[in-house]
Amino acid sequence: MTLLERSETEPLISSLVGLSDINQPLDPTPKDQQTLSSYIRKCDRQLLLYLCIGYATDSLNKMALSNAKIAGLTADLDLHGYDINMALGAYYLASFLFQLPSNLVLKTTRPRYWLSAVMFSWSLATMSTAMVQNARQLALCRFIFGAVQAGYVSGCLYYISYWYPRDQVRRRIGFFFASAGIGGILVGPLCSWLSLVNTPTAKPWQLIFMVIGLISMLWSLAGPFLLHDYPDTASFITDEERELITRIMASQNTMASDQRISRRQVVLALSDHKIMLWTVIDFCANAATQVNGLFGPTIIAGQGYPPHIAQALSSLTNLMSFSGMASIAYIARIVGGSAYAIVVSNLITIAGFVLALFASAGQYRMMALFLFSFASPQPAAHGPAWAIANMQGNTKPAMAAAITSAVGGLGPLATAFVYRDEDSPRFAFGHSVCLSITVLCLVTTVFLRTLLAQENHRRDHMRRDISGLSNSDILDLADNHPDFRYKL
């Protein structure tokens, strides 16, 4: 039997919850609520914490190049023009090419080993960058880094979606993305200190790559011991908790341990215009949010600060990014959903880029950097969380996570080429491009929310008859099931 053929999932789900009860409230008892709370706390401590620290180290690895650039890399490798930009672009191109294959591997293998192996591999690629001798080798190392790192973010999004009930996903994904800010806070002081270290065997920029790669490599070794594959096979939860979460996930048609790949759900994902709109949002969000991550130290240095001071100050802008990401669940709750939260953050980001464009003094441009560093990362977290919370099935969520992360991850590829050294200190061209991209994100978000609200209204008033469908056809409806309602 191939992966695309049917498995024994249908009777498993049917035995846990009737097919007619999919997308229907389970009406949990007080004891069920207590059990669920205990289960979620355990998952937060055991799984989410590991993934978040892993993503923080991923952020360190991604920001290593921008910090190494002002720590002597450019002069030692005799880089000119777009050499650094090509290295940045190589990473995002590789990430785009390898995201979907990586998620399909995750779908058919043991997540605890796959996610750990991904982290170990990108650590090797980062450490290898310390040995490059020219622009071509630098671009090759960053391409390899992007290829092996590709599946971590989309893989973690999918992994989170099959451990937590649908209404808990957005907050956990918010915590996950916020952890990147922790890496950003640490990378500035760390690289500032490494820039001042003199050794006979390694230059400061080489130390940056070696030390940062070593940090994530050591953390990757703990993965097989701390991560678990699926709720129905995890040893750190009780049988009562396992029975309850398995029943909940079955009712939501997101059985984790069903490792089959549904051809129908693959087609649904590739043809779903809503996923394409979420992809546009993710593309725009990633383009804007990476301005600080890729060019924060360069922008700060352009205002007249020496390199080690610029690296230290970048930790403050990264602190702003972390604060914005850490608050996304609360912002969404206050404004009434992910869509409105994206709109609010877009408006603040637009104000930041406008200030950066028209400010005449360096202190106002620094203020603008702080402003859009706080707001621009939020849609990059809200978008994927919003998309994953609106996906069902055993295959479609993995496809959605891979598509949005892969294509959305190309956003920084545009950013990598619009912030040019010759535009310092104003960087008007780069800020103008990112301002336009943020406006596109705003318009797409409003359109998608309107579309989802209309679809919910249609399903409320036009009941679709699925009584003639087989069990497998009903499961493969995914979020097209008539009882499914989109979260706005």
Summary of the structure (lengths in Angstrom):
residues: 488
radius of gyration: 22.7
end to end distance: 39.3
largest distance: 75.4
contacts: 1819
relative contact order: 0.14
helix: 77%
strand: 0%
